[in-house]
Structure formats: structure tokens, C-alpha cells
């Protein structure tokens, strides 16, 4: 199953506020996509390489292969909120 699935993202924050949304099928609800996760970057996040986990539990209802999209948004125009280095799915370890 997909229970406890998370998207592990390694990024370099640029010290700006913004949001990374994780979508499947299409990159917006208007286009028929489904948002399955989100992460907010805040100005107080240390500048430099960070490893963040984005819960994507909503993927549990998705069957088969689907396109995955990351959208980056910010109120600050013409500046990158971060530099994305790696991303991978992993399952959160549950205590036994």
C-alpha cells in the first residue's frame, strides 16, 4: 500500500516565502489534477541545503502510473524560492 508514503526533497532555500505543491495527473485542480501534498518555505528556514519530507497520503487513492508535478509559488516575483536537488519517495518507518 501507499500508507505512510512521503516525498523526500533535498533543496537549497533562498530565504524567501513560498509553497511547493505536489500534484498528480495535472499541475492544477483547474486542469483536472489532484493535490496530494504541500510544503511551505518560510523566510526563517536556514539558507542552504535542507532535507524536507512532504506527506503524500492522498496518493493512497491513486491507482496505476500517473504524472507527478511540483509547482512552486511565491508572492515574490522573478526570484526562485529554492533550488531543487533531489526527490524520492520513501515510506515512513513505523515503530513495532
Phi and psi in degrees as a GROMACS rama.xvg file:
@    title "Ramachandran Plot"
@    xaxis  label "Phi"
@    yaxis  label "Psi"
@TYPE xy
-106.345  10.4605  UNK-2
-64.9209  134.74  UNK-3
78.048  9.62717  UNK-4
-72.6445  137.682  UNK-5
-135.001  153.317  UNK-6
-101.709  115.813  UNK-7
-91.3823  122.175  UNK-8
-121.816  128.946  UNK-9
-106.282  124.992  UNK-10
-145.437  162.66  UNK-11
-109.437  115.472  UNK-12
-72.1223  144.346  UNK-13
-104.427  12.9966  UNK-14
76.8494  16.6347  UNK-15
-110.68  155.319  UNK-16
-81.3913  138.572  UNK-17
-174.879  176.94  UNK-18
-132.4  137.203  UNK-19
-109.292  118.334  UNK-20
-106.487  142.846  UNK-21
-109.388  124.74  UNK-22
-124.309  153.214  UNK-23
-121.654  154.859  UNK-24
77.0829  -57.0667  UNK-25
-145.525  159.889  UNK-26
-84.2198  15.3082  UNK-27
-162.751  156.868  UNK-28
-66.0315  -34.6671  UNK-29
-59.393  -31.9187  UNK-30
-93.9046  5.92043  UNK-31
96.1965  9.43212  UNK-32
-81.912  166.942  UNK-33
-125.92  121.586  UNK-34
-76.9339  125.437  UNK-35
-113.354  -5.64974  UNK-36
-173.406  165.358  UNK-37
-158.218  149.193  UNK-38
-140.992  133.086  UNK-39
-101.87  124.139  UNK-40
-88.4295  131.527  UNK-41
-115.312  154.677  UNK-42
-60.2854  -24.5044  UNK-43
-84.6319  -1.81219  UNK-44
-66.862  130.177  UNK-45
-56.0359  137.571  UNK-46
-69.1187  140.96  UNK-47
116.111  -174.226  UNK-48
-64.5601  130.328  UNK-49
-133.348  148.644  UNK-50
-113.977  119.806  UNK-51
-122.292  148.824  UNK-52
-110.544  129.022  UNK-53
-111.638  113.2  UNK-54
-62.9217  134.448  UNK-55
-129.211  45.1001  UNK-56
-58.188  -26.7129  UNK-57
-64.4274  -15.2612  UNK-58
-65.7651  -15.0305  UNK-59
-58.541  -25.3329  UNK-60
-93.3071  -1.19229  UNK-61
-93.9954  128.863  UNK-62
-113.054  144.276  UNK-63
77.9281  -168.444  UNK-64
-88.6336  136.163  UNK-65
-139.584  155.969  UNK-66
-69.4008  144.659  UNK-67
-116.207  133.155  UNK-68
-127.415  141.49  UNK-69
-113.792  127.715  UNK-70
-114.106  139.651  UNK-71
-115.701  127.67  UNK-72
-136.758  151.414  UNK-73
-161.914  154.403  UNK-74
-79.529  -14.211  UNK-75
-84.703  120.048  UNK-76
-88.4461  148.829  UNK-77
62.2365  26.1137  UNK-78
-138.143  141.182  UNK-79
-78.6885  136.887  UNK-80
-80.1439  -22.9145  UNK-81
-167.223  169.29  UNK-82
-114.209  120.855  UNK-83
-84.6656  128.779  UNK-84
-105.636  -53.34  UNK-85
-143.135  157.419  UNK-86
-148.122  144.681  UNK-87
-159.147  152.777  UNK-88
-86.0702  145.654  UNK-89
-150.81  160.09  UNK-90
-101.397  130.749  UNK-91
-66.3535  132.48  UNK-92
-70.8132  133.657  UNK-93
-106.585  136.663  UNK-94
-64.8148  142.871  UNK-95
